Amino acid sequence: MAARKATQNIKARATRGAGRLRGRGRVRATVHVALGERSYDVELGDDWLETIGRRAADKLGAERVAIVTVPSVARRYAPLLTKGLAARGAKVDRIVVPDGDATKNLKQLGLLYDRFLEHGMDRSSGVVTLGGGVAGDLGGFAAASFLRGIPFVQVPTTVLAMVDASIGGKTGVNLAQGKNLVGAFHQPKGVFLDMATLRSLPRRERAAGAAELIKHAAIWDASLFDWLEPRIEAFLDLDPKVVLPALERSCAIKGEVVERDEREGGLRKLLNFGHTLGHAIEKHARYRGILHGEAVAIGMVFAAQRSEELGFAPAGTRARLQAVLERAGLPTRVPNRPRSAYLSAIAVDKKKQGGKIHFVVLEGIGKSSTVALTPREILPAGWRA
């Protein structure tokens, strides 16, 4: 009975905002992110990249537009997007940056500024980020900082970017010492999801994105978690009856949190569940060989275990979370490195204040909070990977 009710709830939420628009090439669901004058919509559709280009041009109102993307996405999707932008009279420059999280650095940021200037961009110009989190974070930060800020639109093409990185205005780059240590809050003018782009992703990439989807359910919505548990394989198989409701609800969760805490003053910190150790894992891998979602999956299992050990979560919470992550094909075991290595990485976590980190713990599936802990309390003496 509970599982049936959860299914009905998710389906009902997924159809809100979809209205009468159905079928391929059209908006199928809309999530509104209410931030006053910075409000925008997240629009989900299927096979509608050319239409997205026209809508993006309308949102930007810019004569010159730079598309920031990565090689594989540029070849496959940039032409249709460019066609739509050009149909509205925009002069389009396509800027291709290397893929991979190691690209999010100050050198690449400087190269973007150079291209913007070469393209004759000014304060009336705009940016469209096309791709995953790398394009969104790097291109978004370039837009936030070029000439003290120009408008941009997000067109995410990965699950992870669709449900997480593209919503909320977080932009930034990495330093050698850690992830996303330089950045800005810069809300997009709109976010446009084309679910057809997910078909070109390897299953591993889909699974890495699903980690953030599972994260949203674990920290915020028990009914979504209940609904996902028997359907995670169907999501990875891109069953449309599962993909649309799952994406819509996950985007809505991210939007709800951002509306209540735009600049991560408190509540939004919950979205960092699994990221404390996850970022440390990525840093030691030098952002190569492990995907962000994979590192977060490991970090979530670790955080759930610590939640139980610290008395916040009931027994079995970690096991239930770990089971669904493993069914998605995600890693859940911490790479075998010395405790000291993880401690040094956690020590420069951007969420640290006064020597303590706002560590996200579960109080059960669907409910979470933060607790201020030192790195040594997060990784207690005797802890081993």
Secondary structure, DSSP 8 states (H G I E B T S, - for coil): -HHHHHHHHHHHHHHTTTTT--STTSEEEEEEE--GGG-EEEEEESS-HHHHHHHHHHHHT-SEEEEEE-HHHHHHHHHHHHHHHHHTT-EEEEEE---SGGG-SHHHHHHHHHHHHHTT--TT-EEEEEESHHHHHHHHHHHHHGGG---EEEEE-SHHIIIIITSS-EEEEEETTEEEEEEEE---S-EEEEGGGGGGS-HHHHHHHHHHHHHHHHHH-HHHHHHHGGGHHHHHTT-HHHHHHHHHHHHHHHHHHHHH-TT-SSGGGGGGTTHHHHHHHHHHTTT-SS-HHHHHHHHHHHHHHHHHHTTSS-TTHHHHHHHHHHHTT---S--S--HHHHHHHHTT-TTEETTEEEEEEEEETTEEEEEEE-HHHHS-TT---
